[in-house]
Amino acid sequence: MTGAAPVTPRAGASPPPAPAERHELISPVTGEVLGQVRLATHEEILAAAQRLMAHPCTAHAEELFAFFRRLKDELHARRGELVRITVAETGFIVRDAEETVDAAIDFLGSFETFVGEQPRPDFVIHHSYSSSTRRSMRLTSRPYRLIAALVPQNASLSLGITILASALYAGSRVLLRPSLQTGSTAALLAESVAASGPPEGRLDIVNSLASTFLEAACASEHVEVVHYIGSNRHASAVLQQTFAAGKLCLLDGQGNGMLYIDQTYPFEKGVGLITDAVTRFNGETCTSVNGVLVEEALYPRLRDALIASLETLTLGNPYVEGTRVGPLFSQGQAQSLRQLLSEEGARVLSGGEVTGAYFHPAVVEGVGPGHPMVREGLYGPALWIHPVRWSDVPRWLGANRFPLSDAVLSARPDAVREFALVSRAPRICVNADPSIESMFEPWGGYPPGSLNPVSPWVQKYRQSYQLDGPREEIASAAARTWAEG
């Protein structure tokens, strides 16, 4: 795989040119250097895209499913090492690291069943429904030739696996750029892919600066889709850059999750659920709960219980059993979160202390719908909390710039129904922890990325189009696709 490091396995590949720029991998757990990643150049990324396009997409579904099963076995054999490295690269506690590694393995093992249950959006519309005509319109789809995808530090392995399997089954080729801070995981993935006998000319894994990868993807005549998954800070610039280059851009950025709870939901269960939803993966997922809207009469009791619950959590070395919260990705991130909690009159009721990359879970009150943390969200183990009347809920939800995953905790069917109607989030969890995700769930709906609606991953990598003509002829013209010829 081009540029993958610290180890760079690719059967039959010539050694990379030297000297080359390298990137050090710093562990947020210890601050020590884990290794180095060799950075691919602009020219090397263009060459990787060229190599992929030199091979036809001839693998049939059964061949792909067999490859996915072999890859599952390879990752399972490396599970212990993947978990250990995931903790070192991210600061996630062992339980959370195991969850993300096991989910990737399970996804590959169940992928054939999963896609077999998906509907195929291929149907016929008649030119007229009141008069006789042989002419019809067939809505069908074809794979994009080459997907260039960037994945973030918090889910590099699981998202990388999701993209590779979905794009290959859709009939596309994939150029995957993992997060540089997960370079060791990327190397293990590259080794596992190479050892699993991948279909020739269908995928490559490239370590590079994000800016270099984007520039090369935009310059390549072969890349049709850029799929960016990462920070909100860069999303609009990525969209502008890809639009100017004439590429389709799929955007998936950070979410700002809000949760509403009323008195009808079991109290202790609610406290435990919110505590988990704020601190799972150290609060560094797009489905973490950032803010809690509380029915007024319940507010004082819930506020005090959440403070007590978060204060009891052990912050420290994520390898140590009993640790519930590990370090954030960097000291700078921890300092930025602390600064955000102190802006515009917000009152930190508990936590918020910073030691290196470690951030003590925090509870904040005194914010309004216009506050930055309400509008933009938080990234770490912290939440704001506010009492509301039901009539105020739409205003708070409407202030959210990045509504990806909201939650409602209530035994009242009318409250659940109204919440689902007024929330603009593409994912709404009903009486469930929103931070628990599935690799099989549809993704999409990131507000600035209107070209990425909520949809199964395989469908994201296929272009819908219309065939118009005599119904027998358009039936024969429909491409045999979906990894079947």
FENPEJO-V908216 format. One record per pair of residues at least 6 apart in sequence whose C-alpha atoms are under 6 Angstrom apart, sorted by the first residue. I is the first residue (numbers start at 1). J is the second residue. D is the distance in Angstrom with one decimal. If there is no record, write none. Layout:
I;J;D, I;J;D
This chain:
1;10;5.0, 1;204;5.3, 1;205;5.0, 2;205;5.9, 2;206;5.0, 3;38;5.7, 3;39;5.9, 3;40;5.0, 3;206;5.0, 3;207;5.0, 4;187;5.6, 4;206;5.8, 4;207;5.3, 5;37;4.6, 5;38;5.7, 5;187;5.4, 6;36;5.5, 6;37;5.3, 7;187;5.8, 9;191;5.8, 21;39;5.6, 22;37;5.4, 22;38;4.5, 22;39;5.5, 23;36;5.4, 23;37;5.0, 24;35;6.0, 24;36;4.5, 25;33;5.5, 25;34;5.3, 25;35;5.4, 25;36;5.7, 25;181;5.6, 26;32;5.6, 26;33;4.6, 26;34;5.8, 27;88;5.5, 27;89;5.3, 28;91;5.9, 28;329;5.5, 28;330;5.7, 29;91;5.5, 39;207;5.5, 39;208;4.5, 40;207;6.0, 40;208;5.0, 42;212;5.8, 42;216;5.5, 46;216;6.0, 52;201;4.5, 52;202;6.0, 55;201;5.1, 60;483;5.1, 60;484;4.9, 61;483;4.9, 61;484;5.5, 68;108;5.6, 69;109;5.9, 70;196;5.3, 71;196;5.3, 72;105;5.3, 72;108;5.6, 74;192;5.6, 83;97;5.5, 83;98;5.7, 86;97;5.9, 89;182;5.9, 90;329;5.9, 91;326;5.3, 91;327;5.1, 92;281;5.5, 92;326;5.7, 93;318;4.2, 93;326;5.9, 94;319;6.0, 96;281;6.0, 104;158;5.1, 122;139;5.4, 122;140;4.6, 123;138;5.7, 123;139;5.5, 124;137;5.6, 124;138;4.3, 125;136;5.9, 125;137;5.1, 126;136;4.5, 127;135;6.0, 127;136;5.1, 134;470;5.3, 135;469;5.0, 135;470;4.2, 135;471;5.6, 136;468;5.9, 136;469;5.6, 136;470;6.0, 136;471;5.2, 137;467;5.5, 137;468;4.4, 138;466;5.6, 138;467;5.0, 139;465;5.9, 139;466;4.6, 140;464;5.7, 140;465;5.6, 141;462;6.0, 141;463;5.2, 141;464;4.2, 141;465;5.6, 142;462;5.3, 142;463;5.3, 143;170;5.8, 143;171;5.2, 143;172;5.5, 143;462;4.2, 144;172;5.6, 144;461;6.0, 144;462;5.6, 145;172;5.2, 146;172;5.6, 146;173;4.7, 146;174;5.7, 146;223;4.8, 146;224;5.7, 147;174;4.9, 147;225;4.9, 148;175;4.8, 148;226;4.8, 149;176;5.0, 149;226;5.8, 149;227;4.6, 149;228;6.0, 150;177;4.9, 150;228;5.1, 150;229;5.9, 151;178;5.3, 151;179;5.9, 151;229;5.2, 152;179;5.1, 152;230;5.2, 153;179;5.2, 156;178;6.0, 166;457;5.9, 166;458;4.7, 167;461;5.9, 169;483;5.2, 170;458;5.5, 170;482;5.1, 171;482;6.0, 171;483;5.3, 173;202;4.6, 173;203;5.7, 174;203;4.6, 175;203;5.8, 175;204;5.1, 175;205;6.0, 176;205;4.8, 177;205;6.0, 177;206;5.0, 177;207;5.7, 217;223;6.0, 218;245;5.5, 224;247;5.5, 225;247;5.8, 225;248;4.8, 225;249;5.8, 226;249;4.9, 227;249;5.9, 227;250;4.6, 228;251;5.1, 229;252;4.6, 229;253;5.7, 230;253;5.1, 231;253;5.5, 231;254;5.9, 232;253;5.2, 232;254;5.8, 250;452;5.4, 251;449;5.1, 252;446;5.6, 254;286;4.9, 255;286;4.2, 255;402;5.3, 255;403;5.9, 255;404;5.0, 256;377;4.5, 256;402;5.4, 256;403;5.5, 257;287;6.0, 257;288;6.0, 257;289;4.7, 257;290;5.3, 257;405;5.2, 257;406;5.2, 258;289;5.8, 258;290;5.9, 258;291;4.8, 258;292;5.9, 258;406;5.0, 259;292;4.9, 259;406;5.7, 259;407;4.6, 259;408;5.6, 260;292;5.9, 260;293;4.7, 260;294;5.9, 260;408;4.9, 261;294;5.3, 261;409;4.7, 262;295;4.9, 262;410;5.8, 264;410;5.6, 264;411;5.4, 265;409;6.0, 265;410;4.9, 265;411;5.8, 273;433;5.9, 277;288;5.5, 277;289;5.5, 277;435;5.1, 278;288;5.6, 278;289;5.2, 278;381;5.5, 279;381;5.0, 282;325;5.7, 282;380;5.8, 282;381;5.5, 283;380;4.2, 283;381;4.5, 284;379;5.4, 284;380;5.3, 287;405;5.5, 287;434;5.8, 287;435;5.0, 288;435;5.0, 290;378;5.8, 290;383;4.7, 291;383;5.2, 291;384;4.7, 291;385;5.7, 292;385;4.7, 293;386;5.3, 293;387;5.9, 294;387;4.7, 294;388;5.8, 295;387;5.8, 295;388;5.4, 296;387;4.8, 296;388;5.4, 299;387;5.6, 313;324;5.8, 314;323;5.0, 314;324;5.4, 315;323;5.9, 315;325;4.8, 315;326;5.9, 316;326;5.5, 318;326;5.0, 327;357;5.1, 327;358;4.2, 328;357;5.3, 330;357;5.0, 331;356;5.0, 331;357;3.9, 334;357;5.5, 334;359;5.9, 346;365;6.0, 346;366;4.9, 346;367;5.5, 347;364;5.5, 347;365;5.3, 347;366;5.8, 348;364;4.5, 349;363;5.5, 349;364;5.5, 350;362;5.2, 350;363;5.3, 351;360;5.1, 351;361;5.3, 351;362;4.2, 352;360;5.1, 352;362;5.0, 353;359;5.9, 353;360;5.4, 361;381;4.9, 361;382;5.3, 362;382;4.5, 363;382;6.0, 363;383;5.3, 363;384;5.8, 364;384;4.5, 365;384;5.5, 365;385;5.3, 369;396;5.5, 369;399;5.7, 375;399;5.6, 375;400;4.5, 375;401;5.4, 376;401;6.0, 394;422;5.9, 403;425;4.6, 404;425;4.7, 404;426;5.7, 405;425;5.5, 405;427;4.7, 405;428;5.6, 406;428;4.9, 407;428;5.4, 407;429;4.6, 407;430;5.9, 408;430;5.3, 409;431;4.6, 426;445;5.5, 442;454;5.9, 442;455;4.9, 442;456;4.5, 443;454;5.1, 443;455;5.8, 444;452;5.3, 444;453;4.8, 444;454;4.1, 445;453;4.8, 445;454;5.3, 467;474;6.0
